[in-house]
């Protein structure tokens, strides 16, 4: 057993954040040619160089990566300089950019996809049936529980309890908003149609898996891999389902499931508090980014 403290330090950091920060450091050093440790003036020049090329969100992430690199190695953090902060504010003022969001998956498109997957579940080829069962469970769980892509990829069978006539209880050990890794138990309801619980049971019956990652890769011959699907692959997988279902995939990603549920819940008179508690949002501002609000103009509308 590894008793090194490094394994605990690594466990404290999200793998996706580590990858993104490593890319940011490489971008500063290799692509731009910056030197580390950096001075605040070199960071200002870096921001100035990419001010009209990268989004301010990307620049903020890159600054966070630079800040942590310096802090971890005991150097003065150059990103705290007022000139760095003011340069970033100036970039945001001169190059404002709308926030790009994935299209919300509407219930009609969701039904169309599930109808197509139901046809594939009756296919004589085992590989086709397996993928259909997996994809159906992934879409319905992702939609009705508003899971992020990384949460879907980290679901494990041993963390899921099936409660007959009630639904599922899913333990999520960590998430984007759970920095302390306390975990959270989430209930998945059994529904009269488009049921995520029934889809989950079908996937387990078709696959025969009893432990480990819930959603996994399946090769062309129907062999199920041991490792989980990578979060970055879920958007491509979803768009492939759309194409097979005759739905235009333009603008959709794995985040469309989360936005789709939030929009559906809002349209069905869920209160802001109920929606935030269910999805796990901490503030109303975050929630509003996911909801497509309609402004009713009544008889004035064309």
Secondary structure, 3 states (H helix, E strand, C coil): CCCCCHHHHHHCCCHHHHHHHHHHHHHHHHHCCCCCCCCHHHHHHHHHHHCCCCCHHHHHHHHHHHHHHHHHCCCCCHHHCHHHHHHHHHHHHHCCCCCCCCCCCCHHHHHHHHHHHHHHCCCCCHHHHHHHHHHHHHHHHHHHCCCCHHHHHCCEHHHEEEECCCEEEEEECCCCCCCCCCCEEEEEECCCCCCHHHHHHHHHHHHCCCCCECCEEECCCCCEEEEECCHHHHHHHHHHHHHHHCCCCCCCCCHHHHHHHHHHHHHCCCCHHHHHHHHCCCCHHHHHCCCCCCCCCHHHCC
